[in-house]
Amino acid sequence: DHIEIKLERKEAIQQALSILEKDELDIFLLHVLEGLTHRELSVIMDKPLGTVSWIYAKAVKKMKEYLKGDNYEI
């Protein structure tokens, strides 16, 4: 059962990631998986810091809404 739950969770997160636009996905993954700060992402992506923060917040909101009701946390 535990493996099945993990697989379902993985699939749900992959589906949620698929709804993100390219910039949202890039910023989200680089921040969450690579641990880059918004300031570092701002330099790498050549975007203002406020824009990077806004895009990240928008990505998180989209994912939360997508996963809402499935009892998953990001």
PyMOL Python script that loads the backbone (N, CA, C, O; Angstrom):
from pymol import cmd

cmd.read_pdbstr("""\
ATOM      1  N   ASP A   1       0.819  -1.200   0.000  1.00  0.00           N
ATOM      2  CA  ASP A   1       0.000   0.000   0.000  1.00  0.00           C
ATOM      3  C   ASP A   1       0.865   1.267   0.000  1.00  0.00           C
ATOM      4  O   ASP A   1       0.556   2.248  -0.676  1.00  0.00           O
ATOM      5  N   HIS A   2       1.935   1.220   0.761  1.00  0.00           N
ATOM      6  CA  HIS A   2       2.807   2.397   0.869  1.00  0.00           C
ATOM      7  C   HIS A   2       3.412   2.762  -0.484  1.00  0.00           C
ATOM      8  O   HIS A   2       3.468   3.938  -0.841  1.00  0.00           O
ATOM      9  N   ILE A   3       3.859   1.771  -1.230  1.00  0.00           N
ATOM     10  CA  ILE A   3       4.450   2.013  -2.549  1.00  0.00           C
ATOM     11  C   ILE A   3       3.396   2.565  -3.503  1.00  0.00           C
ATOM     12  O   ILE A   3       3.683   3.459  -4.299  1.00  0.00           O
ATOM     13  N   GLU A   4       2.196   2.042  -3.426  1.00  0.00           N
ATOM     14  CA  GLU A   4       1.112   2.507  -4.290  1.00  0.00           C
ATOM     15  C   GLU A   4       0.768   3.964  -3.999  1.00  0.00           C
ATOM     16  O   GLU A   4       0.532   4.742  -4.924  1.00  0.00           O
ATOM     17  N   ILE A   5       0.738   4.334  -2.734  1.00  0.00           N
ATOM     18  CA  ILE A   5       0.445   5.718  -2.344  1.00  0.00           C
ATOM     19  C   ILE A   5       1.543   6.641  -2.863  1.00  0.00           C
ATOM     20  O   ILE A   5       1.255   7.712  -3.398  1.00  0.00           O
ATOM     21  N   LYS A   6       2.811   6.228  -2.706  1.00  0.00           N
ATOM     22  CA  LYS A   6       3.913   7.049  -3.201  1.00  0.00           C
ATOM     23  C   LYS A   6       3.828   7.231  -4.710  1.00  0.00           C
ATOM     24  O   LYS A   6       4.075   8.327  -5.213  1.00  0.00           O
ATOM     25  N   LEU A   7       3.485   6.181  -5.435  1.00  0.00           N
ATOM     26  CA  LEU A   7       3.358   6.248  -6.882  1.00  0.00           C
ATOM     27  C   LEU A   7       2.223   7.195  -7.272  1.00  0.00           C
ATOM     28  O   LEU A   7       2.379   7.995  -8.195  1.00  0.00           O
ATOM     29  N   GLU A   8       1.101   7.117  -6.591  1.00  0.00           N
ATOM     30  CA  GLU A   8      -0.029   8.007  -6.858  1.00  0.00           C
ATOM     31  C   GLU A   8       0.362   9.463  -6.599  1.00  0.00           C
ATOM     32  O   GLU A   8       0.019  10.356  -7.373  1.00  0.00           O
ATOM     33  N   ARG A   9       1.075   9.684  -5.513  1.00  0.00           N
ATOM     34  CA  ARG A   9       1.513  11.046  -5.174  1.00  0.00           C
ATOM     35  C   ARG A   9       2.469  11.570  -6.235  1.00  0.00           C
ATOM     36  O   ARG A   9       2.363  12.721  -6.657  1.00  0.00           O
ATOM     37  N   LYS A  10       3.407  10.723  -6.666  1.00  0.00           N
ATOM     38  CA  LYS A  10       4.363  11.124  -7.692  1.00  0.00           C
ATOM     39  C   LYS A  10       3.640  11.492  -8.981  1.00  0.00           C
ATOM     40  O   LYS A  10       3.952  12.507  -9.605  1.00  0.00           O
ATOM     41  N   GLU A  11       2.682  10.677  -9.377  1.00  0.00           N
ATOM     42  CA  GLU A  11       1.918  10.939 -10.596  1.00  0.00           C
ATOM     43  C   GLU A  11       1.116  12.235 -10.480  1.00  0.00           C
ATOM     44  O   GLU A  11       1.039  13.001 -11.441  1.00  0.00           O
ATOM     45  N   ALA A  12       0.526  12.485  -9.324  1.00  0.00           N
ATOM     46  CA  ALA A  12      -0.252  13.710  -9.116  1.00  0.00           C
ATOM     47  C   ALA A  12       0.649  14.933  -9.207  1.00  0.00           C
ATOM     48  O   ALA A  12       0.263  15.941  -9.799  1.00  0.00           O
ATOM     49  N   ILE A  13       1.839  14.859  -8.630  1.00  0.00           N
ATOM     50  CA  ILE A  13       2.770  15.988  -8.678  1.00  0.00           C
ATOM     51  C   ILE A  13       3.263  16.201 -10.107  1.00  0.00           C
ATOM     52  O   ILE A  13       3.388  17.342 -10.552  1.00  0.00           O
ATOM     53  N   GLN A  14       3.540  15.128 -10.825  1.00  0.00           N
ATOM     54  CA  GLN A  14       3.958  15.259 -12.227  1.00  0.00           C
ATOM     55  C   GLN A  14       2.863  15.915 -13.057  1.00  0.00           C
ATOM     56  O   GLN A  14       3.151  16.751 -13.912  1.00  0.00           O
ATOM     57  N   GLN A  15       1.629  15.548 -12.815  1.00  0.00           N
ATOM     58  CA  GLN A  15       0.513  16.165 -13.536  1.00  0.00           C
ATOM     59  C   GLN A  15       0.391  17.640 -13.176  1.00  0.00           C
ATOM     60  O   GLN A  15       0.137  18.476 -14.043  1.00  0.00           O
ATOM     61  N   ALA A  16       0.571  17.957 -11.902  1.00  0.00           N
ATOM     62  CA  ALA A  16       0.497  19.353 -11.472  1.00  0.00           C
ATOM     63  C   ALA A  16       1.614  20.166 -12.119  1.00  0.00           C
ATOM     64  O   ALA A  16       1.390  21.301 -12.539  1.00  0.00           O
ATOM     65  N   LEU A  17       2.813  19.595 -12.203  1.00  0.00           N
ATOM     66  CA  LEU A  17       3.927  20.297 -12.850  1.00  0.00           C
ATOM     67  C   LEU A  17       3.643  20.538 -14.324  1.00  0.00           C
ATOM     68  O   LEU A  17       4.091  21.535 -14.889  1.00  0.00           O
ATOM     69  N   SER A  18       2.909  19.637 -14.944  1.00  0.00           N
ATOM     70  CA  SER A  18       2.639  19.755 -16.376  1.00  0.00           C
ATOM     71  C   SER A  18       1.727  20.933 -16.716  1.00  0.00           C
ATOM     72  O   SER A  18       1.664  21.346 -17.874  1.00  0.00           O
ATOM     73  N   ILE A  19       1.024  21.477 -15.733  1.00  0.00           N
ATOM     74  CA  ILE A  19       0.146  22.618 -16.008  1.00  0.00           C
ATOM     75  C   ILE A  19       0.887  23.945 -15.964  1.00  0.00           C
ATOM     76  O   ILE A  19       0.339  24.976 -16.354  1.00  0.00           O
ATOM     77  N   LEU A  20       2.127  23.926 -15.493  1.00  0.00           N
ATOM     78  CA  LEU A  20       2.895  25.161 -15.383  1.00  0.00           C
ATOM     79  C   LEU A  20       3.460  25.586 -16.729  1.00  0.00           C
ATOM     80  O   LEU A  20       3.813  24.756 -17.567  1.00  0.00           O
ATOM     81  N   GLU A  21       3.539  26.902 -16.918  1.00  0.00           N
ATOM     82  CA  GLU A  21       4.200  27.448 -18.098  1.00  0.00           C
ATOM     83  C   GLU A  21       5.706  27.257 -17.926  1.00  0.00           C
ATOM     84  O   GLU A  21       6.176  26.992 -16.820  1.00  0.00           O
ATOM     85  N   LYS A  22       6.460  27.389 -19.014  1.00  0.00           N
ATOM     86  CA  LYS A  22       7.896  27.096 -18.989  1.00  0.00           C
ATOM     87  C   LYS A  22       8.634  27.889 -17.905  1.00  0.00           C
ATOM     88  O   LYS A  22       9.375  27.300 -17.118  1.00  0.00           O
ATOM     89  N   ASP A  23       8.448  29.206 -17.848  1.00  0.00           N
ATOM     90  CA  ASP A  23       9.129  30.016 -16.828  1.00  0.00           C
ATOM     91  C   ASP A  23       8.731  29.592 -15.419  1.00  0.00           C
ATOM     92  O   ASP A  23       9.573  29.530 -14.523  1.00  0.00           O
ATOM     93  N   GLU A  24       7.445  29.299 -15.224  1.00  0.00           N
ATOM     94  CA  GLU A  24       6.969  28.859 -13.914  1.00  0.00           C
ATOM     95  C   GLU A  24       7.642  27.548 -13.523  1.00  0.00           C
ATOM     96  O   GLU A  24       8.108  27.393 -12.395  1.00  0.00           O
ATOM     97  N   LEU A  25       7.688  26.619 -14.451  1.00  0.00           N
ATOM     98  CA  LEU A  25       8.292  25.318 -14.189  1.00  0.00           C
ATOM     99  C   LEU A  25       9.782  25.451 -13.893  1.00  0.00           C
ATOM    100  O   LEU A  25      10.284  24.863 -12.935  1.00  0.00           O
ATOM    101  N   ASP A  26      10.485  26.222 -14.714  1.00  0.00           N
ATOM    102  CA  ASP A  26      11.922  26.415 -14.514  1.00  0.00           C
ATOM    103  C   ASP A  26      12.215  27.019 -13.140  1.00  0.00           C
ATOM    104  O   ASP A  26      13.059  26.515 -12.399  1.00  0.00           O
ATOM    105  N   ILE A  27      11.520  28.087 -12.813  1.00  0.00           N
ATOM    106  CA  ILE A  27      11.751  28.772 -11.539  1.00  0.00           C
ATOM    107  C   ILE A  27      11.372  27.869 -10.373  1.00  0.00           C
ATOM    108  O   ILE A  27      12.115  27.776  -9.396  1.00  0.00           O
ATOM    109  N   PHE A  28      10.241  27.214 -10.464  1.00  0.00           N
ATOM    110  CA  PHE A  28       9.805  26.330  -9.383  1.00  0.00           C
ATOM    111  C   PHE A  28      10.827  25.219  -9.133  1.00  0.00           C
ATOM    112  O   PHE A  28      11.249  25.001  -7.997  1.00  0.00           O
ATOM    113  N   LEU A  29      11.220  24.522 -10.197  1.00  0.00           N
ATOM    114  CA  LEU A  29      12.145  23.393 -10.040  1.00  0.00           C
ATOM    115  C   LEU A  29      13.532  23.834  -9.589  1.00  0.00           C
ATOM    116  O   LEU A  29      14.141  23.183  -8.740  1.00  0.00           O
ATOM    117  N   LEU A  30      14.034  24.921 -10.144  1.00  0.00           N
ATOM    118  CA  LEU A  30      15.366  25.392  -9.738  1.00  0.00           C
ATOM    119  C   LEU A  30      15.371  25.856  -8.280  1.00  0.00           C
ATOM    120  O   LEU A  30      16.364  25.686  -7.573  1.00  0.00           O
ATOM    121  N   HIS A  31      14.273  26.435  -7.844  1.00  0.00           N
ATOM    122  CA  HIS A  31      14.200  26.883  -6.449  1.00  0.00           C
ATOM    123  C   HIS A  31      14.035  25.694  -5.499  1.00  0.00           C
ATOM    124  O   HIS A  31      14.744  25.586  -4.499  1.00  0.00           O
ATOM    125  N   VAL A  32      13.094  24.805  -5.821  1.00  0.00           N
ATOM    126  CA  VAL A  32      12.782  23.694  -4.922  1.00  0.00           C
ATOM    127  C   VAL A  32      13.847  22.597  -4.960  1.00  0.00           C
ATOM    128  O   VAL A  32      14.298  22.132  -3.914  1.00  0.00           O
ATOM    129  N   LEU A  33      14.242  22.189  -6.150  1.00  0.00           N
ATOM    130  CA  LEU A  33      15.163  21.058  -6.259  1.00  0.00           C
ATOM    131  C   LEU A  33      16.639  21.450  -6.148  1.00  0.00           C
ATOM    132  O   LEU A  33      17.439  20.722  -5.561  1.00  0.00           O
ATOM    133  N   GLU A  34      16.988  22.597  -6.712  1.00  0.00           N
ATOM    134  CA  GLU A  34      18.397  23.009  -6.704  1.00  0.00           C
ATOM    135  C   GLU A  34      18.712  23.971  -5.562  1.00  0.00           C
ATOM    136  O   GLU A  34      19.881  24.232  -5.276  1.00  0.00           O
ATOM    137  N   GLY A  35      17.690  24.492  -4.916  1.00  0.00           N
ATOM    138  CA  GLY A  35      17.901  25.378  -3.777  1.00  0.00           C
ATOM    139  C   GLY A  35      18.367  26.776  -4.142  1.00  0.00           C
ATOM    140  O   GLY A  35      18.889  27.499  -3.293  1.00  0.00           O
ATOM    141  N   LEU A  36      18.182  27.164  -5.403  1.00  0.00           N
ATOM    142  CA  LEU A  36      18.590  28.511  -5.810  1.00  0.00           C
ATOM    143  C   LEU A  36      17.637  29.540  -5.212  1.00  0.00           C
ATOM    144  O   LEU A  36      16.430  29.315  -5.133  1.00  0.00           O
ATOM    145  N   THR A  37      18.189  30.655  -4.800  1.00  0.00           N
ATOM    146  CA  THR A  37      17.362  31.732  -4.254  1.00  0.00           C
ATOM    147  C   THR A  37      16.695  32.477  -5.406  1.00  0.00           C
ATOM    148  O   THR A  37      17.089  32.344  -6.565  1.00  0.00           O
ATOM    149  N   HIS A  38      15.689  33.254  -5.066  1.00  0.00           N
ATOM    150  CA  HIS A  38      15.026  34.055  -6.090  1.00  0.00           C
ATOM    151  C   HIS A  38      16.008  35.055  -6.692  1.00  0.00           C
ATOM    152  O   HIS A  38      15.942  35.350  -7.885  1.00  0.00           O
ATOM    153  N   ARG A  39      16.906  35.569  -5.881  1.00  0.00           N
ATOM    154  CA  ARG A  39      17.923  36.513  -6.380  1.00  0.00           C
ATOM    155  C   ARG A  39      18.827  35.817  -7.400  1.00  0.00           C
ATOM    156  O   ARG A  39      19.119  36.385  -8.453  1.00  0.00           O
ATOM    157  N   GLU A  40      19.267  34.607  -7.101  1.00  0.00           N
ATOM    158  CA  GLU A  40      20.108  33.851  -8.036  1.00  0.00           C
ATOM    159  C   GLU A  40      19.347  33.562  -9.330  1.00  0.00           C
ATOM    160  O   GLU A  40      19.898  33.680 -10.425  1.00  0.00           O
ATOM    161  N   LEU A  41      18.086  33.186  -9.191  1.00  0.00           N
ATOM    162  CA  LEU A  41      17.262  32.919 -10.370  1.00  0.00           C
ATOM    163  C   LEU A  41      17.061  34.177 -11.202  1.00  0.00           C
ATOM    164  O   LEU A  41      17.009  34.119 -12.431  1.00  0.00           O
ATOM    165  N   SER A  42      16.950  35.304 -10.528  1.00  0.00           N
ATOM    166  CA  SER A  42      16.804  36.583 -11.217  1.00  0.00           C
ATOM    167  C   SER A  42      17.990  36.841 -12.137  1.00  0.00           C
ATOM    168  O   SER A  42      17.818  37.284 -13.273  1.00  0.00           O
ATOM    169  N   VAL A  43      19.181  36.565 -11.648  1.00  0.00           N
ATOM    170  CA  VAL A  43      20.398  36.766 -12.440  1.00  0.00           C
ATOM    171  C   VAL A  43      20.463  35.755 -13.581  1.00  0.00           C
ATOM    172  O   VAL A  43      20.716  36.118 -14.730  1.00  0.00           O
ATOM    173  N   ILE A  44      20.234  34.492 -13.257  1.00  0.00           N
ATOM    174  CA  ILE A  44      20.320  33.421 -14.258  1.00  0.00           C
ATOM    175  C   ILE A  44      19.306  33.628 -15.389  1.00  0.00           C
ATOM    176  O   ILE A  44      19.623  33.438 -16.563  1.00  0.00           O
ATOM    177  N   MET A  45      18.091  34.019 -15.020  1.00  0.00           N
ATOM    178  CA  MET A  45      17.016  34.129 -16.014  1.00  0.00           C
ATOM    179  C   MET A  45      16.900  35.528 -16.608  1.00  0.00           C
ATOM    180  O   MET A  45      16.070  35.776 -17.482  1.00  0.00           O
ATOM    181  N   ASP A  46      17.748  36.444 -16.120  1.00  0.00           N
ATOM    182  CA  ASP A  46      17.750  37.832 -16.598  1.00  0.00           C
ATOM    183  C   ASP A  46      16.356  38.452 -16.484  1.00  0.00           C
ATOM    184  O   ASP A  46      15.827  39.038 -17.428  1.00  0.00           O
ATOM    185  N   LYS A  47      15.785  38.295 -15.281  1.00  0.00           N
ATOM    186  CA  LYS A  47      14.470  38.868 -14.983  1.00  0.00           C
ATOM    187  C   LYS A  47      14.580  39.621 -13.658  1.00  0.00           C
ATOM    188  O   LYS A  47      15.388  39.257 -12.804  1.00  0.00           O
ATOM    189  N   PRO A  48      13.779  40.657 -13.485  1.00  0.00           N
ATOM    190  CA  PRO A  48      13.791  41.367 -12.197  1.00  0.00           C
ATOM    191  C   PRO A  48      13.427  40.427 -11.042  1.00  0.00           C
ATOM    192  O   PRO A  48      12.653  39.486 -11.215  1.00  0.00           O
ATOM    193  N   LEU A  49      13.990  40.694  -9.874  1.00  0.00           N
ATOM    194  CA  LEU A  49      13.735  39.870  -8.692  1.00  0.00           C
ATOM    195  C   LEU A  49      12.238  39.760  -8.391  1.00  0.00           C
ATOM    196  O   LEU A  49      11.737  38.678  -8.084  1.00  0.00           O
ATOM    197  N   GLY A  50      11.542  40.870  -8.481  1.00  0.00           N
ATOM    198  CA  GLY A  50      10.101  40.864  -8.213  1.00  0.00           C
ATOM    199  C   GLY A  50       9.334  39.966  -9.180  1.00  0.00           C
ATOM    200  O   GLY A  50       8.359  39.320  -8.797  1.00  0.00           O
ATOM    201  N   THR A  51       9.775  39.932 -10.419  1.00  0.00           N
ATOM    202  CA  THR A  51       9.131  39.086 -11.427  1.00  0.00           C
ATOM    203  C   THR A  51       9.349  37.615 -11.100  1.00  0.00           C
ATOM    204  O   THR A  51       8.423  36.810 -11.200  1.00  0.00           O
ATOM    205  N   VAL A  52      10.563  37.264 -10.713  1.00  0.00           N
ATOM    206  CA  VAL A  52      10.869  35.879 -10.353  1.00  0.00           C
ATOM    207  C   VAL A  52      10.029  35.459  -9.149  1.00  0.00           C
ATOM    208  O   VAL A  52       9.462  34.366  -9.132  1.00  0.00           O
ATOM    209  N   SER A  53       9.951  36.322  -8.152  1.00  0.00           N
ATOM    210  CA  SER A  53       9.151  36.006  -6.956  1.00  0.00           C
ATOM    211  C   SER A  53       7.683  35.845  -7.315  1.00  0.00           C
ATOM    212  O   SER A  53       7.013  34.947  -6.804  1.00  0.00           O
ATOM    213  N   TRP A  54       7.182  36.700  -8.182  1.00  0.00           N
ATOM    214  CA  TRP A  54       5.784  36.634  -8.606  1.00  0.00           C
ATOM    215  C   TRP A  54       5.510  35.353  -9.396  1.00  0.00           C
ATOM    216  O   TRP A  54       4.495  34.692  -9.175  1.00  0.00           O
ATOM    217  N   ILE A  55       6.408  35.006 -10.311  1.00  0.00           N
ATOM    218  CA  ILE A  55       6.249  33.787 -11.108  1.00  0.00           C
ATOM    219  C   ILE A  55       6.267  32.554 -10.196  1.00  0.00           C
ATOM    220  O   ILE A  55       5.471  31.633 -10.379  1.00  0.00           O
ATOM    221  N   TYR A  56       7.176  32.541  -9.216  1.00  0.00           N
ATOM    222  CA  TYR A  56       7.241  31.410  -8.280  1.00  0.00           C
ATOM    223  C   TYR A  56       5.939  31.285  -7.490  1.00  0.00           C
ATOM    224  O   TYR A  56       5.387  30.194  -7.352  1.00  0.00           O
ATOM    225  N   ALA A  57       5.461  32.407  -6.976  1.00  0.00           N
ATOM    226  CA  ALA A  57       4.217  32.391  -6.193  1.00  0.00           C
ATOM    227  C   ALA A  57       3.048  31.918  -7.057  1.00  0.00           C
ATOM    228  O   ALA A  57       2.191  31.169  -6.589  1.00  0.00           O
ATOM    229  N   LYS A  58       3.015  32.352  -8.307  1.00  0.00           N
ATOM    230  CA  LYS A  58       1.960  31.939  -9.225  1.00  0.00           C
ATOM    231  C   LYS A  58       2.032  30.433  -9.484  1.00  0.00           C
ATOM    232  O   LYS A  58       1.001  29.764  -9.547  1.00  0.00           O
ATOM    233  N   ALA A  59       3.239  29.905  -9.632  1.00  0.00           N
ATOM    234  CA  ALA A  59       3.416  28.464  -9.861  1.00  0.00           C
ATOM    235  C   ALA A  59       2.938  27.662  -8.662  1.00  0.00           C
ATOM    236  O   ALA A  59       2.237  26.662  -8.818  1.00  0.00           O
ATOM    237  N   VAL A  60       3.311  28.094  -7.477  1.00  0.00           N
ATOM    238  CA  VAL A  60       2.892  27.401  -6.254  1.00  0.00           C
ATOM    239  C   VAL A  60       1.370  27.437  -6.122  1.00  0.00           C
ATOM    240  O   VAL A  60       0.747  26.435  -5.772  1.00  0.00           O
ATOM    241  N   LYS A  61       0.781  28.587  -6.401  1.00  0.00           N
ATOM    242  CA  LYS A  61      -0.679  28.713  -6.306  1.00  0.00           C
ATOM    243  C   LYS A  61      -1.372  27.770  -7.292  1.00  0.00           C
ATOM    244  O   LYS A  61      -2.344  27.103  -6.938  1.00  0.00           O
ATOM    245  N   LYS A  62      -0.872  27.716  -8.529  1.00  0.00           N
ATOM    246  CA  LYS A  62      -1.453  26.823  -9.530  1.00  0.00           C
ATOM    247  C   LYS A  62      -1.377  25.365  -9.074  1.00  0.00           C
ATOM    248  O   LYS A  62      -2.342  24.611  -9.202  1.00  0.00           O
ATOM    249  N   MET A  63      -0.223  24.986  -8.544  1.00  0.00           N
ATOM    250  CA  MET A  63      -0.051  23.603  -8.117  1.00  0.00           C
ATOM    251  C   MET A  63      -0.943  23.274  -6.931  1.00  0.00           C
ATOM    252  O   MET A  63      -1.543  22.201  -6.879  1.00  0.00           O
ATOM    253  N   LYS A  64      -1.030  24.194  -5.980  1.00  0.00           N
ATOM    254  CA  LYS A  64      -1.901  23.965  -4.820  1.00  0.00           C
ATOM    255  C   LYS A  64      -3.346  23.804  -5.256  1.00  0.00           C
ATOM    256  O   LYS A  64      -4.055  22.922  -4.773  1.00  0.00           O
ATOM    257  N   GLU A  65      -3.778  24.658  -6.169  1.00  0.00           N
ATOM    258  CA  GLU A  65      -5.154  24.566  -6.657  1.00  0.00           C
ATOM    259  C   GLU A  65      -5.385  23.241  -7.376  1.00  0.00           C
ATOM    260  O   GLU A  65      -6.434  22.616  -7.218  1.00  0.00           O
ATOM    261  N   TYR A  66      -4.406  22.819  -8.164  1.00  0.00           N
ATOM    262  CA  TYR A  66      -4.533  21.567  -8.905  1.00  0.00           C
ATOM    263  C   TYR A  66      -4.614  20.375  -7.954  1.00  0.00           C
ATOM    264  O   TYR A  66      -5.401  19.451  -8.164  1.00  0.00           O
ATOM    265  N   LEU A  67      -3.797  20.407  -6.915  1.00  0.00           N
ATOM    266  CA  LEU A  67      -3.721  19.285  -5.981  1.00  0.00           C
ATOM    267  C   LEU A  67      -4.750  19.383  -4.850  1.00  0.00           C
ATOM    268  O   LEU A  67      -4.881  18.461  -4.045  1.00  0.00           O
ATOM    269  N   LYS A  68      -5.469  20.490  -4.793  1.00  0.00           N
ATOM    270  CA  LYS A  68      -6.451  20.714  -3.727  1.00  0.00           C
ATOM    271  C   LYS A  68      -7.439  19.555  -3.678  1.00  0.00           C
ATOM    272  O   LYS A  68      -7.939  19.098  -4.706  1.00  0.00           O
ATOM    273  N   GLY A  69      -7.703  19.100  -2.486  1.00  0.00           N
ATOM    274  CA  GLY A  69      -8.656  18.019  -2.328  1.00  0.00           C
ATOM    275  C   GLY A  69      -8.018  16.645  -2.387  1.00  0.00           C
ATOM    276  O   GLY A  69      -8.646  15.646  -2.037  1.00  0.00           O
ATOM    277  N   ASP A  70      -6.762  16.594  -2.832  1.00  0.00           N
ATOM    278  CA  ASP A  70      -6.063  15.305  -2.886  1.00  0.00           C
ATOM    279  C   ASP A  70      -5.199  15.094  -1.639  1.00  0.00           C
ATOM    280  O   ASP A  70      -4.504  14.084  -1.527  1.00  0.00           O
ATOM    281  N   ASN A  71      -5.245  16.041  -0.711  1.00  0.00           N
ATOM    282  CA  ASN A  71      -4.494  15.962   0.549  1.00  0.00           C
ATOM    283  C   ASN A  71      -2.978  15.892   0.341  1.00  0.00           C
ATOM    284  O   ASN A  71      -2.273  15.211   1.085  1.00  0.00           O
ATOM    285  N   TYR A  72      -2.495  16.591  -0.660  1.00  0.00           N
ATOM    286  CA  TYR A  72      -1.052  16.667  -0.890  1.00  0.00           C
ATOM    287  C   TYR A  72      -0.570  18.038  -0.483  1.00  0.00           C
ATOM    288  O   TYR A  72      -1.300  19.025  -0.576  1.00  0.00           O
ATOM    289  N   GLU A  73       0.683  18.088  -0.026  1.00  0.00           N
ATOM    290  CA  GLU A  73       1.296  19.367   0.295  1.00  0.00           C
ATOM    291  C   GLU A  73       2.524  19.540  -0.558  1.00  0.00           C
ATOM    292  O   GLU A  73       3.225  18.575  -0.863  1.00  0.00           O
ATOM    293  N   ILE A  74       2.785  20.776  -0.944  1.00  0.00           N
ATOM    294  CA  ILE A  74       3.985  21.080  -1.718  1.00  0.00           C
ATOM    295  C   ILE A  74       5.034  21.608  -0.771  1.00  0.00           C
ATOM    296  O   ILE A  74       6.142  21.935  -1.196  1.00  0.00           O
TER     297      ILE A  74
END
""", "prot")
cmd.dss("prot")
cmd.show_as("cartoon", "prot")
cmd.util.cbc("prot")
cmd.orient("prot")
